[in-house]
Amino acid sequence: MAAETASPFPPIHFLLNHLVSPPSLPLTPSLLISILSRTQSCIDYSLLISGTPGQRSEIVHELGRACEDWGFFMVINHGVPQKLLSSILDGCRGFFDLEEEEKQEFKGSHVFVHPVFYSPTKPAGLSEISLEYSQRVREIARGLLTGISESLGLEGSYIDKALNLERGKQIFIANLYPTCPQPELAMGMPPHSDHGLLTLLIQNGIGGLQIQHKGKWVNVGTHPNSFLVNTGDHLEILSNGRYKSVLHRAMVNSNGTRMSIAMAHGPSLDSVVSPAPELLVSSEGDEPAAYIGMKYKDYLELQQSNKLDGKSCLNRVRISAV
């Protein structure tokens, strides 16, 4: 259920998952802190795209700070209509509400299915809505990566060109977390980092996402009409460890059913991702590369063939501690 062509359709792999992972360690309140507005980076996308030079410079700086300190930020004023956000959430919920036999019609285990865009044809309209949504979110991801390139001191187009984002991989993942009577005994999604560069997520108003910051699990609040964005392994590799991919997990709750839609964005499948040479040279002398280069397709297959386990996949390409 994917595509990677020069067509107007974005390369996409469409995954729809129910609650995953067996019960894990219970949530320890002492390990949690709350993200407050003064610490959570909020990126005004409209200023990045069409702000004054001064406003844009501030947003680029804030993007860099968010990627370096948190590996996470919120995006507002992104231009995606609220109606489309609601429609894609409703469409995916409609899929989850289908009879099990109908859902099994779209079951697949292959990460790559080319060369056409493919998504479930049930319920009616989901395929068309998911295509429109994917195209809009892909534009935002590429815009953010332009700003992130600049925050690293590179040309704005560096990441886009070096990793061939015109043919970049996009993965659509919808998750349903049913109400859990004993949430302290279950885990919605175990701790892991994402492959690729950036993941943009929306949810149905019920929280459950947590990110790890300085060894503590942090609750991420919800905000209407915004995207929650986390950095991925390949941004860490390209930046030679300056920007870290963030560990995150999903919790369940007893108050209601949570649904999220994550859109992961990565390089083209044939791109070999390694630290940017420009970042290995400074006035203080050459900096050694901390990661080996690996073709994105090989990395993706490696991660997909193993269970979610922290940063175990990234550690396989790490040369030295960073």
N, C-alpha and C positions, 0 to 999 in steps of 0.2 A: 504494500500500500504506500508507494512512494513514487517520486519522480525526480529525474535529474536530466533536464534537457535545456535547450536554448529557447524553449517555448515561453509564452508569457506566464505559464503556470509555475509557481514556486516549487522547488524540490521539496517533497513532504513525505513523511512516514506517519501514518495515522494509527494511533494506538488508543484503545479504550479499555481501561482496567477497572476491576472492582477492588475492593479493599484487599490489600496485599500484606504479606509478611505474617508469620506466626507471632504470638505474644512475645514481648521482649521485656527488658527491664522496666519496672514501674517508674513513672515519672517522679522525680525527687524535687519538691518545691524549692529546696535550698539551692538547687542548681539553676534556677530560673531568675531572670531579670526581665524587665519590660523595656521595649524600645520606646523611648520618649521622642517627642517631635524635635527636641533640640539635638538629638544624636542621630536620628534616622535621616539620611540624605533624601531630600525630595527634589527631583530633577524636573524643572519646567521645560518640557520638550519644545514648546513653541519658541522659547528664548534661544534654544540651541539652534533651531532651524532658521528663525527669522528675527532674532533679537538684534539689538545694537551691538557693535563690536565689544563694548564694555560688558554688556549683559552676557553675551556669548562666552567671553573670556572667563567670567565668573562661573558659568555653568560647566565649562570644560574643566576648570580647577576643581569644582565640586564633584564632578564625575571621577576624577583621579583620586580625590580623597576618599570617596565612597568605595572605589575598587581596592584601594590600598588598605583602608582601615577596617572595612566591613565585608567587602565582597557582595554587597547588597545595597539596593536603593529602590525608591519608589519613583514612578514616572507619572506626571500629571500633564494636563493640557496637550495630549498626544494626538488629538484630532480624530480618533476612532469614535464614531457615534455610539452613544449609550444604547441605542436601539440594536446595533449590531452586537454589542457585548451581551445584551440580554438574550438576543436570538441564538447566539452560539451556545450559551449556557442552557437555554431551553431545549435546543436541538440535541445536545449531548444527554441531557436528562431524559429526553424522549427515547434515546437509544437505550439507556440503562433500564427504562421501564418496559422495554420489549420482552416478550417471552424468551426464555433461555434458548429455545430452539432457533428462534430468529436471530439472536445475537451470534450463535455459533456459525451461522452462514458466513460471517465475516472474520472468523477466527484465522489467525496466521501467526507464524513465528519468524518470518523472514524480515530482517531489518531493511533490506533493499528490494524494492519491486519497481522496476523501471520499464519503459520510459514515460509512463503517463501518470497524471495525478489520479489518485485513487482514494476514496473514502466511502464509508457505508452509505448505501442508498436508502436505508431506513433509519429513522422516520423520513417521510417525504420532506425534501428541502434541505436536509442536513448537508448533503454533499455540496450544494451550491453555496450555502452559508459558510461552510468550513473553508471553501476556496477563497471567498471574499475576505474572510477574517484572516486567513493565512497570508494573503498578499499585503493586507494593511499592516499586520504585525511585522512582517519581514522588512518593510520599508522603515519602520521605527527602529528595528534592531540595527539595520545598516547605518541609520543616522546616528544612533548612540555610539556605534563602533567608530564612526568618523571622529566624534568628540573624544573617545577614549584613545584613539591613535594620537591625537594632538596632545592629550594629557601626558602621554609617554614621551613627548618631545619629537614625535615622528610626524611625517606629512599626514594630513587628514585622510588621504586615500590609501595609506600604507597597508592597513589590515585588509581592506577590500581587495586591493590588487594582489598582495602577497599570498592571500589565501583563496583567491578566485571566488569571492562571494557572489559574483554574478551567477555562479553555478553552485552556490553554497547549499549545504544540507539543512533542511528544516524538518523538525519532528513535532507532530501534534500529539499530545498526551492528555487524555481526559481521565480523571480519577474520581471515583465515588467512594465516600467513606460513610457507611450507614451509622446511624445512632448506635452507640455501644453502651450497654448497661453498666459495664465495669471498665471504664476507659483506662484506669490505672494499671490494668492487667494486659493491655493490648497496645500495639503500635501500628499506626496506619501505613507508614513508610519508614524503613530503617534509615539511620544516618548514612549519607552518601554525598558525593560531589557529582556534578553533571559534566559530561563530556562537552566539547564544543566551546563556544565563546560566551554567549549570553543565553539565559532562559528567561522568558517573559511569562508571567503567570497572572491569571485572574481567578477569582473564586466567587461563590454564591453568597457572600456576606457572612459566612460562618468560618471563623478562624481555626487554625490548627497547624499552620506552618511555624516551624522554629528553625533558627539558624544558630550556629555555634560561634561565639565571640569570646576570645580570650579564655577559652576553656569552659564557658558557661552557655547553657541553652537559653536562647532569647526568644520570647514570644513575639511574633510579627502580627501587628494589628491589621484590620481590614479598613479600606477606605474606598468609597464609591467611585466608580469611573477612573480607576487608576490601574497601573501595571506594577506588580512586584517583580523586580529584576535581580537575578543572582549571577555572579560570574562563574565561568566554567573552567575546566582543566586546561583547555587550549589557550585561554587568555593568560593563565598562569605560566604556561610553557613559553608562549611568545614573549611575555614580559620578563622572562627569566626569573620568575618568582617575585617580582615587584608587586604584582597584583595576584592575590591568592584566590583560588576557587574555594567557595564557601561550603562547609559541611552543613547540611540541612536535613530535616526529617519532618514527617507529618504525624500529628497526633489525632486521635479520635476523641469524641466527647459524647456525653449522655444527653445533650440538649437538642440535638438536631443532626440531620444528614448534611455533611459537607461535600461540596463538589468543587474541583479545581480543574483548570485547563492550563497546561504548561506548553509553551512553544519554545523548543530548544533550537538554537541557531549555531551552525558550525561551518567550517570551511568546505570546499568542494571535496568529494571523496578521494580524489587523487592528490590533494595537497599534502606535502610533507611539512609538518609543523615542527618548528624548532625555535629556539630563542632568536629574536631579531638581531642580526649582526650589529646594527646601529646601537643597540643597547648594551653591547659587550665592550664598548670602547668609551672611556671617559677621560677627563683631565687627570684623574688619579691613577690611570693605568688600565690595562685590559682586565676585564672581568671574565672569569671562566664560565662557560655554558653550564647550567645546572641540570639540563635535560637533554636527552638524545632526541634526534629527529625521528618521527614516525609518520607514515602515511595515515591520514585521518581515517580512512576506511578500515585499516588494520586495527587502529585503536578502538574504533567503534565496535568492531566485531569482538575484540577482546573483552570489552566491558559488557557487551550484551550476552556473552557466553558465560559470564560469572555472576554470582549473586551480588546484590548491593552490599558493599562492605567498606564504608568510609572512603579513603582515598587509595585503596589497594591498587587500582589500575594505574593511577598517576605515579605511584611509587615505583612502578616497573620501568618507567622511563626517566626516573630521577637519577642524576649522576652523583650529586652531593646535596647535603642539607642546605636549604635556603630559608 
